[in-house]
Every structure is written in structure tokens, then in C-alpha cells.
Amino acid sequence: MKFRETFFSIRISVILILMAFSGHTFTQAPQQYSPENTIIAFDIHGVLVTYDKVGFVWPIIKNFGALRFLLYKGVREHLKKELKKNTPSPESYFLELAKSIPEIKPYIPGFFDIANAHKPIPGMRELLEDLKNAGYELHIFSNIGEFAYHGLKEDDIQAEGLKSRLPELFKYFPDNKVMTNTLKPNIAQYNTFEENHPEKHIVFIDDRQKNINATEKTAGQRFKGIRFRSPEQVRDELERLGILTKKSQSSLPAHSTY
């Protein structure tokens, strides 16, 4: 019996010594992501915002003339040609269309009005706030057009952008941290994003799997993709990465204020 007790004590001692020499690797994992070495990038549609099914009705009624214009045969044919091009964003179709058919110019604000009929996804504003409070730099990496996001003021065309429609959501993204017209999943766009942020990890959140798959092929291998399914699921992923600390259920919002 004494021999067994002695042998057990020796085994415990050896384990404790190994733990001490390994630098506490059993109890303290190194922090890979931190505000100093990591930025968090978001897609817009399907991640930050979703179609406002109720608010979508009024822009359509108000801009019915714009939709009716699209039914004209000449316009439809022009759009078909544009759709076959590697055009960065839907707004380009209308801007190109206006060059060859000047009569469409008065309808362009209506197109933007309809295209930007979105509302924030409940829970995302709170998630952005928590990331900001944790010290992380927040970016947008989206194929949204520059004018659709920032708005358009050119000659006699004035169209409101998504940013000005939802200022409480997009206040977390300064203009110099917004990358539009990205043509995802074109790998060159991801490489450009990496080049713009040397020596940084990039945690990228997108709702399309093909856009997440592209994060594994970048030149610098500094992307970490998270497929968006819900704000709660993204929060869980960020907690597992050590980017956010776990919140108690009572502290989470019961519903969005939007």
C-alpha cells in the first residue's frame, strides 16, 4: 500500500514539474487576437442590414416611375449587356445607363431609394458597440457601390446613401475604414485589403460561404473568416477567439431598439 501511495505521489510531482517548465501551457493559452494586432471587417448586406419588408413598400410606390422606366425594351437590353460585364456594383448599371440614355437621370435617386430600403439586423449594433469598447478597429469590406453607401451629389443628381439613412449603425465605421466595390470573392480584393493593413490579423464576417472560403487563399494568410448566421452565433465565435469576453444572458439585449 505504501509503495502505491509513494508511486502516485511521484507521478503527481512529475506532472506538476512538467507544467511549470511548459510555461503554464495547460492553464494559460496565448492570446492570438488583440486590439493591437487585429481588425474586424464586416460585409453589409445580410450581416449588418437586411431588407426592410415594410419600409420597402413606400420607396417602390414613390419611385414607380423609375421601375416603369426599366420595363422599356431599350433599357432592358442595355442592362443585359451591363450585367455580362465584370461590373463592381449594381449602381454602375444605372450610372452607365444614364450616359447612353440621359432621360434616366431623374430616376437615379429613385433607384438608390429602392436599393437602400434596409434596416439593421437586431443585435448587430450592440455587437459593434462591444467590439468598439473592447478597443478593436472596425472596417467594412463590401461590394456595395461607393455612391450607394456614401450617397451621390453630381450635377443635377442627388441620391441619399445607406450611411446617412442608418447613421446610428454606421457611426462605428469612419470613411477611411470603408472598402466598397470589392467584387468578392475575387482574391485580388482580399490581397489588397491585407496589403493595406500589414502585420494585422483580419477577422472577416460575411453571410456567403464562397466569400468566407476566399479568406483561406490570401497571399498573407492573415484572414480569419466567420460565416454569419446570427448576431448570437457571431458573438459566440468571437468569444471563442478571445476577442470578446462572455456576457451573462441577463446583460444581453432582449430585442433591438430598431
Order of alpha helices (4+ residues) and beta strands (2+ residues): alpha-beta-beta-alpha-alpha-alpha-alpha-alpha-beta-alpha-beta-alpha-beta-beta-alpha-alpha-beta-alpha-beta-alpha-beta-alpha
